[in-house]
Amino acid sequence: MTLFLHYSVLSFFTLGMTVFFTGYPICSPMLVYVVYLGLDADFVPGLVLILIAGFVLDGLSGGVLGVYLFSFLWIFCMIRWLGGFLRATSPFFPFLAVLAGILLENLFTILSLASRTHGEGLFSDAFRFVALQVITAIIICPLLLTLFRKMQGFLFRQTRSKSTLSDFFSGRPM
């Protein structure tokens, strides 16, 4: 059941990224979800979801094949590994992990594009794109991480006891 719920969230963000927000330099909500899975999900279901998301986004993006898969896999493994050494319960850890993920994902994209083309303005355009993504991540990341945690708390509490949708939006701890 949990894999199905995570897959439905993953499908929603994949649709949003590939249909509604193509070409806009906003922070990828899928990247925030990858960080969330690295922090709060079990390893094997999280890894399966990361592989599915990477393959789907690589197929739908029209870019270099394997960029999303490789970057999501590295970010997921990096979060899991650093969680053993650092205090992952800190509220700043997921935020910094998303910022590092943005830089890592764009680094893989820039390197794959630089190996194929000899564009002169590639790095200046990439710097502007990454700067806008970091600025939007400062706004979007805390909101999405809070939403994911509340949503998971509500959905799994829903299976144990009878709670309503107003409990989800009330702001009370689950």
DOSE-993038 format. One record per atom (N, C-alpha, C): x, y, z. Coordinates in steps of 0.2 Angstrom, whole numbers, padded with zeros to 4 digits, always signed. Layout:
% residues N
XYZ
...
END
This chain:
% residues 174
+0004-0006+0000
+0000+0000+0000
+0004+0006+0000
+0010+0006+0004
+0014+0012+0004
+0017+0014-0003
+0019+0008-0006
+0022+0009-0013
+0017+0012-0018
+0011+0010-0017
+0006+0013-0021
+0005+0020-0020
+0005+0022-0014
+0004+0029-0012
+0010+0034-0014
+0016+0031-0013
+0022+0035-0015
+0022+0035-0023
+0019+0030-0026
+0019+0030-0034
+0014+0035-0036
+0009+0036-0033
+0004+0041-0035
+0006+0048-0034
+0010+0049-0029
+0013+0056-0028
+0018+0057-0033
+0022+0052-0035
+0027+0052-0040
+0024+0054-0047
+0019+0050-0048
+0015+0051-0055
+0013+0059-0055
+0010+0061-0050
+0008+0068-0050
+0013+0073-0051
+0019+0072-0048
+0025+0077-0049
+0028+0076-0056
+0028+0070-0059
+0030+0069-0065
+0026+0072-0070
+0019+0072-0070
+0015+0075-0074
+0016+0083-0074
+0017+0085-0068
+0018+0092-0067
+0024+0095-0070
+0029+0091-0069
+0036+0093-0072
+0036+0093-0080
+0033+0088-0082
+0034+0087-0090
+0028+0090-0094
+0023+0092-0091
+0017+0095-0095
+0016+0102-0093
+0016+0104-0087
+0014+0111-0085
+0020+0115-0084
+0026+0113-0081
+0031+0117-0080
+0038+0116-0084
+0037+0114-0090
+0043+0113-0094
+0046+0120-0096
+0052+0120-0095
+0056+0126-0097
+0056+0131-0092
+0053+0131-0086
+0053+0136-0081
+0058+0134-0076
+0062+0139-0074
+0068+0137-0070
+0066+0137-0062
+0061+0133-0061
+0059+0132-0054
+0062+0126-0051
+0062+0125-0044
+0065+0120-0041
+0061+0113-0043
+0064+0108-0044
+0060+0102-0046
+0057+0099-0040
+0050+0098-0040
+0047+0095-0034
+0049+0088-0034
+0051+0085-0039
+0053+0078-0039
+0059+0077-0035
+0064+0082-0036
+0070+0082-0032
+0069+0083-0025
+0064+0087-0023
+0062+0087-0016
+0059+0081-0013
+0055+0077-0017
+0052+0071-0016
+0058+0066-0015
+0063+0066-0019
+0069+0061-0019
+0072+0062-0012
+0073+0069-0010
+0076+0070-0003
+0072+0067+0002
+0065+0068+0002
+0060+0066+0007
+0061+0058+0007
+0061+0055+0001
+0062+0047+0001
+0068+0045+0004
+0074+0049+0003
+0080+0047+0006
+0080+0048+0014
+0076+0052+0016
+0076+0054+0023
+0071+0049+0027
+0065+0048+0024
+0060+0045+0028
+0057+0038+0025
+0059+0036+0019
+0057+0030+0017
+0062+0024+0018
+0059+0018+0018
+0064+0012+0018
+0068+0012+0012
+0074+0008+0012
+0078+0009+0007
+0076+0005+0000
+0073-0001+0001
+0071-0004-0006
+0065-0001-0009
+0060+0001-0005
+0054+0004-0009
+0057+0011-0012
+0061+0015-0008
+0063+0021-0010
+0067+0020-0016
+0072+0015-0016
+0076+0014-0022
+0072+0012-0028
+0067+0008-0028
+0062+0006-0033
+0059+0013-0036
+0056+0017-0031
+0053+0023-0034
+0058+0028-0037
+0064+0028-0035
+0069+0032-0038
+0070+0030-0045
+0071+0023-0046
+0073+0021-0052
+0067+0022-0057
+0061+0021-0055
+0055+0022-0059
+0055+0029-0061
+0055+0034-0056
+0055+0041-0058
+0061+0043-0062
+0067+0040-0062
+0072+0042-0066
+0071+0040-0073
+0068+0034-0074
+0067+0031-0081
+0061+0035-0084
+0056+0037-0080
+0050+0040-0083
+0052+0047-0085
+0056+0051-0081
+0058+0058-0082
+0063+0058-0088
+0067+0053-0088
+0072+0053-0094
+0068+0052-0100
+0063+0048-0100
+0060+0046-0106
+0055+0052-0108
+0052+0056-0104
+0048+0061-0105
+0052+0068-0106
+0058+0069-0104
+0061+0075-0104
+0064+0077-0111
+0065+0072-0115
+0068+0073-0121
+0076+0075-0121
+0079+0075-0115
+0086+0077-0114
+0090+0071-0115
+0096+0071-0112
+0101+0066-0113
+0098+0060-0108
+0098+0054-0111
+0096+0048-0107
+0100+0047-0101
+0097+0046-0096
+0101+0044-0090
+0102+0050-0085
+0101+0056-0087
+0103+0061-0082
+0099+0061-0076
+0092+0061-0077
+0088+0061-0071
+0089+0055-0067
+0090+0049-0070
+0091+0043-0066
+0097+0043-0062
+0102+0045-0065
+0109+0045-0062
+0109+0050-0056
+0106+0056-0058
+0106+0061-0052
+0101+0060-0047
+0096+0057-0048
+0091+0055-0043
+0094+0049-0039
+0097+0044-0042
+0101+0039-0038
+0106+0041-0034
+0110+0046-0036
+0116+0049-0032
+0113+0053-0026
+0108+0057-0028
+0105+0061-0022
+0102+0056-0017
+0099+0051-0019
+0095+0047-0014
+0101+0043-0010
+0106+0040-0013
+0111+0037-0010
+0115+0042-0005
+0116+0048-0008
+0120+0053-0004
+0116+0054+0003
+0109+0055+0002
+0105+0057+0008
+0105+0051+0013
+0105+0045+0011
+0105+0039+0015
+0112+0038+0018
+0117+0040+0015
+0124+0039+0018
+0125+0044+0023
+0123+0051+0021
+0125+0056+0026
+0120+0056+0032
+0114+0053+0031
+0110+0052+0037
+0113+0048+0042
+0118+0043+0041
+0121+0039+0046
+0127+0043+0050
+0129+0048+0046
+0135+0052+0050
+0132+0059+0053
+0128+0062+0050
+0125+0069+0052
+0119+0068+0055
+0117+0073+0059
+0110+0073+0062
+0105+0075+0057
+0101+0069+0055
+0097+0070+0049
+0090+0073+0052
+0089+0073+0058
+0083+0076+0061
+0083+0084+0061
+0088+0087+0060
+0089+0094+0060
+0085+0097+0054
+0081+0102+0056
+0077+0105+0050
+0081+0108+0044
+0087+0109+0045
+0091+0112+0040
+0094+0107+0035
+0095+0100+0038
+0098+0095+0034
+0094+0094+0027
+0087+0093+0027
+0084+0092+0021
+0084+0098+0016
+0084+0104+0019
+0085+0110+0015
+0091+0110+0012
+0097+0109+0015
+0103+0109+0012
+0104+0103+0007
+0101+0098+0009
+0101+0092+0004
+0098+0094-0002
+0092+0097-0002
+0089+0099-0008
+0093+0104-0012
+0096+0109-0009
+0101+0113-0012
+0107+0110-0016
+0110+0105-0012
+0115+0101-0015
+0113+0097-0021
+0106+0094-0020
+0103+0090-0025
+0102+0094-0032
+0100+0101-0031
+0100+0105-0037
+0106+0106-0040
+0111+0107-0036
+0118+0108-0039
+0121+0102-0043
+0119+0096-0039
+0122+0090-0042
+0118+0088-0049
+0111+0089-0049
+0107+0088-0055
+0109+0092-0060
+0110+0098-0059
+0112+0103-0064
+0119+0102-0067
+0124+0100-0062
+0131+0098-0064
+0130+0092-0069
+0126+0087-0068
+0126+0081-0073
+0123+0084-0079
+0118+0088-0079
+0115+0090-0085
+0120+0095-0089
+0124+0099-0086
+0128+0103-0089
+0134+0099-0092
+0137+0094-0089
+0142+0090-0091
+0140+0086-0097
+0134+0084-0097
+0131+0080-0103
+0130+0084-0109
+0128+0090-0108
+0127+0095-0113
+0133+0097-0116
+0138+0099-0112
+0145+0101-0114
+0148+0096-0118
+0147+0090-0116
+0151+0085-0120
+0148+0084-0127
+0142+0086-0128
+0138+0085-0135
+0139+0091-0139
+0139+0097-0136
+0139+0104-0140
+0145+0108-0138
+0146+0113-0142
+0151+0118-0141
+0148+0125-0140
+0143+0125-0137
+0139+0132-0136
+0143+0136-0132
+0144+0143-0134
+0148+0148-0131
+0144+0150-0124
+0138+0151-0125
+0134+0154-0119
+0131+0149-0114
+0133+0143-0115
+0130+0137-0111
+0131+0138-0103
+0137+0140-0101
+0139+0141-0094
+0135+0147-0091
+0135+0152-0095
+0132+0158-0092
+0124+0157-0091
+0121+0154-0096
+0114+0152-0096
+0113+0147-0090
+0117+0142-0089
+0116+0137-0084
+0117+0141-0077
+0122+0145-0077
+0122+0149-0070
+0116+0153-0068
+0113+0156-0073
+0107+0160-0072
+0101+0155-0070
+0101+0149-0074
+0096+0144-0072
+0096+0141-0065
+0102+0139-0063
+0104+0136-0057
+0102+0141-0051
+0104+0148-0052
+0103+0153-0047
+0095+0154-0046
+0091+0154-0052
+0084+0154-0051
+0081+0148-0048
+0084+0142-0049
+0081+0136-0046
+0083+0136-0038
+0089+0139-0036
+0090+0139-0029
+0086+0144-0026
+0084+0150-0029
+0080+0154-0026
+0073+0152-0025
+0070+0148-0030
+0064+0145-0029
+0064+0139-0024
+0070+0136-0023
+0070+0130-0018
+0070+0133-0011
+0072+0139-0010
+0072+0142-0004
+0064+0143-0002
+0060+0144-0006
+0053+0145-0005
+0049+0139-0005
+0050+0135-0010
+0046+0129-0011
+0048+0123-0006
+0055+0122-0005
+0057+0116-0002
+0054+0115+0005
+0054+0120+0010
+0051+0119+0016
+0043+0117+0016
+0040+0121+0011
+0033+0119+0010
+0031+0112+0008
+0035+0110+0003
+0034+0103+0000
+0036+0098+0006
+0041+0099+0009
+0043+0094+0014
+0038+0093+0020
+0036+0099+0022
+0030+0099+0027
+0024+0096+0024
+0022+0097+0018
+0016+0094+0015
+0017+0086+0015
+0023+0084+0013
+0025+0077+0012
+0024+0073+0019
+0027+0076+0024
+0027+0073+0031
+0020+0073+0033
+0016+0078+0033
+0009+0079+0035
+0005+0074+0031
+0006+0073+0025
+0002+0069+0020
+0003+0062+0022
+0009+0060+0023
+0011+0053+0025
+0008+0051+0032
+0009+0056+0037
+0006+0055+0044
-0002+0054+0043
-0005+0058+0039
-0012+0058+0039
-0014+0051+0035
-0011+0049+0030
-0013+0043+0026
-0012+0037+0031
-0006+0037+0034
-0005+0031+0038
-0009+0031+0045
-0011+0036+0047
-0015+0037+0053
-0022+0035+0051
-0024+0036+0045
-0031+0035+0042
-0032+0027+0042
-0027+0023+0041
-0027+0016+0041
-0028+0013+0048
-0025+0017+0053
-0026+0014+0060
-0032+0017+0063
-0034+0023+0062
-0040+0026+0066
-0044+0030+0061
-0049+0032+0063
-0054+0036+0059
-0052+0043+0060
-0049+0046+0055
-0047+0053+0055
-0050+0056+0049
-0052+0063+0049
-0055+0066+0043
-0050+0070+0040
-0052+0073+0034
-0048+0077+0030
-0047+0084+0034
-0051+0086+0038
-0050+0092+0042
-0045+0091+0047
-0043+0085+0049
-0038+0084+0054
-0031+0085+0050
-0031+0084+0043
-0025+0085+0039
-0023+0093+0039
-0029+0097+0038
-0028+0104+0037
-0028+0108+0043
-0029+0105+0049
-0030+0109+0055
-0023+0111+0058
-0018+0108+0056
-0012+0111+0059
-0010+0107+0065
-0014+0103+0068
-0013+0099+0074
-0008+0094+0072
-0004+0092+0077
+0001+0086+0076
-0003+0080+0075
+0000+0076+0070
-0003+0070+0068
-0001+0064+0073
END
